[in-house]
């Protein structure tokens, strides 16, 4: 009888360990986030991405003749589907991201040739001190003065555009603050037309 009780205790202990391991496996990072579906800019078409913290309607900012409306910003974790990336590359797996949905517009007609591009004028600094010089080339939209001028002249509402920054020194869950930096456009002589924007994002609010 004593041996039977010991055997039962061992079996129960093993079952508890198995259940505990399965629970831990199921409580991975992705389950703490919300799977993104029907993303405004089609991010979910690239792979499986999970949203953690999201702030909406952060307001409109201006630099020179350019206005920037921030519809939302969120921290995201995910991976691009293997069929989309080049064979053998692993750089698009388990990505930690900060995503912005922005609308760029001109608040006045401009005649001079100003220089402004999303690749050169939009940057990000995280609360870990990491500086990201430009949005992710594959996952982000493109914007420039010519696009904004065409849209403004046609009197169309500014298009929604997605700018995503890949973070390497923090995780989507850890990021609490960030600063979106938008450099002012420059004229043909390289002089800034307006002030650089430094927009603080607090995910703790």
C-alpha positions in Angstrom: 0.0 0.0 0.0 2.8 2.3 0.9 4.5 1.8 -2.5 1.1 2.5 -4.2 0.8 5.8 -2.4 4.3 6.8 -3.4 3.6 5.8 -7.0 0.5 7.9 -7.0 2.3 10.9 -5.6 5.0 10.5 -8.3 2.4 10.3 -11.0 0.5 13.4 -9.8 3.8 15.3 -9.4 4.8 14.5 -13.0 1.4 15.5 -14.3 1.6 18.8 -12.5 5.0 19.4 -13.9 3.8 18.7 -17.4 0.8 21.0 -17.0 3.1 23.7 -15.6 5.5 23.4 -18.6 2.6 23.6 -21.1 1.2 26.7 -19.3 4.6 28.4 -19.5 5.0 27.6 -23.1 1.5 29.0 -23.8 2.2 32.2 -21.9 4.9 33.4 -24.3 5.4 37.0 -25.4 2.9 36.9 -28.2 0.0 35.9 -25.9 0.5 39.1 -23.9 -0.2 41.1 -27.1 -3.2 41.2 -29.4 -2.9 39.7 -32.8 -3.2 42.4 -35.4 -5.9 41.8 -38.0 -7.3 44.1 -40.7 -4.5 46.5 -40.2 -5.1 50.0 -41.8 -2.0 49.7 -43.9 -2.0 45.9 -44.4 0.8 45.0 -41.9 -1.0 41.7 -41.2 -0.4 40.7 -44.8 3.3 40.5 -44.2 3.1 38.0 -41.3 2.0 37.6 -37.7 2.3 40.7 -35.6 1.1 41.4 -32.1 0.2 44.8 -30.6 1.2 45.6 -27.0 0.7 49.3 -26.3 -1.2 51.8 -28.5 -1.9 55.5 -28.3 -4.3 57.1 -30.7 -5.0 60.7 -31.8 -1.8 62.4 -30.6 -2.6 65.6 -32.4 -1.2 67.7 -35.3 2.3 69.2 -35.4 3.8 71.7 -37.9 7.3 72.4 -39.2 7.6 75.0 -41.9 4.8 74.4 -44.5 4.4 70.8 -43.4 1.8 69.5 -41.0 1.9 66.0 -39.4 -1.2 64.4 -37.9 -0.4 61.4 -35.7 -3.3 59.0 -35.8 -1.7 56.3 -33.7 1.5 54.9 -32.4 2.0 51.3 -31.0 4.6 48.9 -30.0 4.6 45.6 -31.9 6.3 42.2 -32.0 6.2 39.8 -34.9 7.8 38.1 -37.8 7.5 38.5 -41.6 6.3 35.4 -43.4 9.2 33.4 -44.8 7.8 33.5 -48.3 8.0 37.3 -48.4 11.7 37.6 -47.4 14.7 36.2 -49.3 15.5 32.6 -48.7 17.9 31.9 -45.9 17.6 35.3 -44.2 16.6 35.4 -40.5 16.6 39.2 -40.0 12.9 39.5 -40.2 12.1 37.0 -37.4 11.0 38.1 -33.9 11.1 41.8 -34.7 10.5 44.4 -32.1 8.8 47.4 -33.7 7.3 50.9 -33.0 4.7 51.7 -35.6 3.3 55.2 -36.5 0.2 56.0 -38.6 0.8 59.5 -39.9 -0.9 62.0 -42.3 1.4 64.5 -44.0 0.0 67.6 -45.6 1.1 71.1 -46.7 -0.6 74.0 -44.8 0.3 76.4 -47.6 1.3 76.3 -51.3 5.0 76.3 -51.8 6.8 77.5 -55.0 10.4 76.9 -53.9 12.1 73.5 -54.2 12.2 72.1 -50.6 13.8 68.8 -49.7 12.0 66.4 -47.4 11.8 62.6 -47.5 10.7 60.0 -45.0 14.0 58.2 -45.4 16.1 61.2 -44.4 13.9 63.3 -42.2 12.1 60.9 -39.9 14.0 59.3 -36.9 13.3 57.7 -33.6 14.9 57.6 -30.1 13.8 55.1 -27.5 14.0 55.3 -23.7 17.0 53.0 -23.8 18.9 55.6 -25.8 18.7 53.7 -29.0 18.7 56.0 -32.1 17.0 54.7 -35.2 17.9 56.8 -38.2 15.1 55.9 -40.6 11.9 53.8 -40.9 12.1 50.1 -41.9 12.4 50.1 -45.7 10.2 47.1 -46.3 7.4 47.7 -43.9 7.1 51.5 -44.2 5.4 53.9 -46.6 7.2 56.7 -48.5 6.5 60.4 -48.4 8.1 63.5 -49.9 7.5 67.1 -50.8 6.4 66.2 -54.3 3.8 63.8 -53.0 2.5 66.4 -50.6 2.4 69.1 -53.3 0.5 66.9 -55.7 -2.0 66.0 -53.0 -2.4 69.6 -51.8 -2.9 71.0 -55.4 -5.6 68.3 -56.0 -7.3 69.4 -52.8 -7.4 65.9 -51.6 -7.4 64.8 -48.0 -3.9 63.7 -46.9 -3.2 60.0 -47.2 -2.6 57.8 -44.2 0.9 56.4 -44.2 2.7 53.8 -42.0 6.2 54.3 -40.7 7.7 51.4 -38.7 11.0 51.5 -36.8 12.8 48.3 -35.8 14.1 48.3 -32.2 17.1 46.2 -31.3 17.8 47.2 -27.7 14.4 46.7 -26.2 11.3 44.6 -26.6 7.8 45.7 -27.5 6.7 45.0 -23.9 9.6 47.0 -22.3 9.4 50.2 -24.3 7.7 52.9 -22.1 8.8 56.1 -23.9 10.1 57.2 -27.3 10.7 60.4 -29.2 9.7 60.8 -32.8 12.0 63.3 -34.5 11.0 65.0 -37.7 13.6 67.2 -39.3 12.4 70.4 -40.9 12.5 70.6 -44.7 15.4 72.4 -46.2 15.6 74.8 -49.1 17.9 74.6 -52.1 20.8 76.1 -50.1 20.4 73.6 -47.2 18.8 76.0 -44.8 16.0 74.6 -42.6 12.5 76.0 -43.3 10.9 75.6 -39.9 11.9 73.9 -36.7 12.7 70.3 -36.1 10.0 68.4 -34.3 10.7 66.2 -31.2 7.4 64.5 -30.3 7.4 62.6 -27.0 5.4 59.4 -26.7 4.6 58.0 -23.3 3.2 54.5 -23.5 2.6 54.4 -19.7 -0.3 56.8 -19.9 
